[in-house]
Amino acid sequence: MTALVLLEIENGAVRQASRSAVAAASAFGSVDVLVLGAGAEAAARLPGVARVRHAESLSDSIAESASALLASIAAEYTHIISAATANGKNILPRLAGLLDVQPIPDVIAIQDADTFVRPIYAGNALATVRSSDNIKVLTVRGANFDPVASEGGSASIEAIALDTSATIPSVEEISVNLSTSERPELESARVVLSGGRGLKDAANFKLLDPIADKLGAAIGASRAAVDSGFAPNEMQVGQTGKIVAPELYVAVGLSGAIQHLAGMKDSRVIVAINIDPEAPIFRVADYGLVADLFTVLPELEQAL
Ligand SMILES: Cc1cc2nc3c(=O)[nH]c(=O)nc-3n(C[C@H](O)[C@H](O)[C@H](O)COP(=O)(O)OP(=O)(O)OC[C@H]3O[C@@H](n4cnc5c(N)ncnc54)[C@H](O)[C@@H]3O)c2cc1C
C-alpha cells in the first residue's frame, strides 16, 4: 500500500495539520507527498516521506486544478489524504467525485486500511465506516494525530509532468491575500482563548489579546462574535468553523451552544468564564468561573 498526502505549505514550512496527515498516512505503509507551488524542499525534510511529487506551477487554492492533477496520479495510490482544513475540504471531495469514490471526511482514528472513525451529528456520535473503494480519499483531523517532525527526512523530489491540460481548467491564480498573525495557528495551538457575544463589541474583544500573549494562545471566537463583527471569520470555532483540541481551552463570555461545542469539546482542559451559572458551557467545563468577564479579565491578566 502507498499513501499520498496533499501537503499545505505556509511561509516556506509544512503546516502542522499536514504533518499530522503524514503521521496518519504512515499507518498505510509507504508515504508520498504532493506539493503544489513552492515548498518541496521543506516537504523532503519530513521524516517518513519516501518521495515528494511536485507541481510547481499549480496552487492548492485552485481546487479544480489541484483535484484534476491528483486524479491523474491517483491510480498509483491506495489512500489519498489531506488535513481536514479549508483547502483539504475544498479539494478532496472534488477528487472523490472525479474518481467516483466515497470521500471519508474528518477521520479521527484509523482502525485498519479500510476502516475509519469519524464524528457525525456535530460531534455527538462517532461513526466507524468501512470503505470498499479501491482508492480511499480521506481528510484527517490534525488534532487527533501527533504530527511528524519538520526535519529529519531526505526524500527525493520528483517534478510531475503536467500532462493534464485537458482536464485542468484554465484558471490562473492572480494573488493570494492571507491574514497574518504572530499567534499560533488556531487548529494546532496548545492553548486557545475564545471570546463570545458576552464581550459585547469589537473593542472589548481585544481584552483577550494581552492574556493570549501571556498564555502563548491562539484566539478563537464563537459564531455570534464573528457575525457581530468582533472577530474575523477565520477565528470561528465550531461546527461551521475550525475544529480545535488544545491542551487548554478558555471560553470567555460564550454560552456553549451545541454548534460551538462541536468544535472544541475534545480539548483536554476546558475553562469557562460566564456570568450565567446556567450557561451550557459549564456542562463541559473542567473549571468554571461564574463572574463578570469585565472584572475577571483584567485580574487574570494581572495574575498571569
Ligand atoms: C447551522 C449552524 C451552525 C453553527 N455553527 C456555529 C459554529 O461553528 N460556532 C459557533 O460558535 N456557533 C455556531 N452556531 C451558532 C450557535 O448556535 C450560537 O448561536 C453561538 O455559538 C452563540 O455564540 P455566543 O455563545 O458567543 O453567544 P450567546 O449564546 O449570546 O452567549 C453569550 C454568553 O455570554 C455570557 N455573558 C454575557 N455578558 C457577560 C459578562 N459580562 N461576563 C461573562 N459572561 C457574559 C452570557 O451569559 C452568554 O452565556 C451555529 C448555528 C447554526 C444554526
The ligand as a Tripos MOL2 file, in Angstrom:
@<TRIPOS>MOLECULE
LIG
   53    58     1     0     0
SMALL
NO_CHARGES

@<TRIPOS>ATOM
      1 C1        -26.1300   25.5440   11.3850 C.3       1 LIG1
      2 C2        -25.4750   26.3070   12.4860 C.ar      1 LIG1
      3 C3        -24.1030   26.2870   12.5880 C.ar      1 LIG1
      4 C4        -23.4810   26.9900   13.6190 C.ar      1 LIG1
      5 N1        -22.1090   26.9320   13.7170 N.ar      1 LIG1
      6 C5        -21.5250   27.5430   14.7670 C.ar      1 LIG1
      7 C6        -20.1210   27.4610   14.9480 C.ar      1 LIG1
      8 O1        -19.3760   26.8820   14.1440 O.2       1 LIG1
      9 N2        -19.5830   28.0610   16.0250 N.ar      1 LIG1
     10 C7        -20.3190   28.7500   16.9500 C.ar      1 LIG1
     11 O2        -19.7530   29.2730   17.9190 O.2       1 LIG1
     12 N3        -21.6550   28.8410   16.7880 N.ar      1 LIG1
     13 C8        -22.2640   28.2850   15.7170 C.ar      1 LIG1
     14 N4        -23.5960   28.4220   15.5560 N.ar      1 LIG1
     15 C9        -24.3270   29.4050   16.4110 C.3       1 LIG1
     16 C10       -24.6720   28.8670   17.7810 C.3       1 LIG1
     17 O3        -25.9260   28.2040   17.7340 O.3       1 LIG1
     18 C11       -24.7800   30.0250   18.8060 C.3       1 LIG1
     19 O4        -25.7170   30.9730   18.3450 O.3       1 LIG1
     20 C12       -23.4640   30.7490   19.0560 C.3       1 LIG1
     21 O5        -22.4370   29.8100   19.3200 O.3       1 LIG1
     22 C13       -23.6350   31.6700   20.2600 C.3       1 LIG1
     23 O6        -22.4690   32.4190   20.4320 O.3       1 LIG1
     24 P1        -22.1300   33.0060   21.8530 P.3       1 LIG1
     25 O7        -22.0270   31.8890   22.8270 O.co2     1 LIG1
     26 O8        -20.9780   33.9190   21.7180 O.co2     1 LIG1
     27 O9        -23.3770   33.9460   22.1560 O.3       1 LIG1
     28 P2        -24.5330   33.7860   23.2180 P.3       1 LIG1
     29 O10       -25.2180   32.4840   23.0770 O.co2     1 LIG1
     30 O11       -25.3220   35.0370   23.1260 O.co2     1 LIG1
     31 O12       -23.7640   33.7480   24.6180 O.3       1 LIG1
     32 C14       -23.1450   34.8490   25.2040 C.3       1 LIG1
     33 C15       -22.7490   34.4220   26.6020 C.3       1 LIG1
     34 O13       -22.0360   35.4790   27.2290 O.3       1 LIG1
     35 C16       -22.3850   35.4970   28.5980 C.3       1 LIG1
     36 N5        -22.1240   36.8320   29.0920 N.ar      1 LIG1
     37 C17       -22.7750   37.9870   28.7750 C.ar      1 LIG1
     38 N6        -22.2230   39.0260   29.4260 N.ar      1 LIG1
     39 C18       -21.2050   38.5320   30.1770 C.ar      1 LIG1
     40 C19       -20.2630   39.1000   31.0750 C.ar      1 LIG1
     41 N7        -20.2560   40.4170   31.3140 N.pl3     1 LIG1
     42 N8        -19.3720   38.2870   31.6830 N.ar      1 LIG1
     43 C20       -19.3620   36.9410   31.4530 C.ar      1 LIG1
     44 N9        -20.2390   36.3400   30.6100 N.ar      1 LIG1
     45 C21       -21.1390   37.1400   29.9820 C.ar      1 LIG1
     46 C22       -23.8700   35.1460   28.6080 C.3       1 LIG1
     47 O14       -24.2520   34.6430   29.8800 O.3       1 LIG1
     48 C23       -23.9490   34.1060   27.4990 C.3       1 LIG1
     49 O15       -23.8160   32.7960   28.0110 O.3       1 LIG1
     50 C24       -24.2540   27.7350   14.5390 C.ar      1 LIG1
     51 C25       -25.6480   27.7460   14.4130 C.ar      1 LIG1
     52 C26       -26.2500   27.0400   13.4080 C.ar      1 LIG1
     53 C27       -27.7530   27.0670   13.3150 C.3       1 LIG1
@<TRIPOS>BOND
     1     1     2 1
     2     2     3 ar
     3     2    52 ar
     4     3     4 ar
     5     4     5 ar
     6     4    50 ar
     7     5     6 ar
     8     6     7 ar
     9     6    13 1
    10     7     8 2
    11     7     9 ar
    12     9    10 ar
    13    10    11 2
    14    10    12 ar
    15    12    13 ar
    16    13    14 ar
    17    14    15 1
    18    14    50 ar
    19    15    16 1
    20    16    17 1
    21    16    18 1
    22    18    19 1
    23    18    20 1
    24    20    21 1
    25    20    22 1
    26    22    23 1
    27    23    24 1
    28    24    25 2
    29    24    26 1
    30    24    27 1
    31    27    28 1
    32    28    29 2
    33    28    30 1
    34    28    31 1
    35    31    32 1
    36    32    33 1
    37    33    34 1
    38    33    48 1
    39    34    35 1
    40    35    36 1
    41    35    46 1
    42    36    37 ar
    43    36    45 ar
    44    37    38 ar
    45    38    39 ar
    46    39    40 ar
    47    39    45 ar
    48    40    41 1
    49    40    42 ar
    50    42    43 ar
    51    43    44 ar
    52    44    45 ar
    53    46    47 1
    54    46    48 1
    55    48    49 1
    56    50    51 ar
    57    51    52 ar
    58    52    53 1
@<TRIPOS>SUBSTRUCTURE
     1 LIG1         1 GROUP 0 **** ****
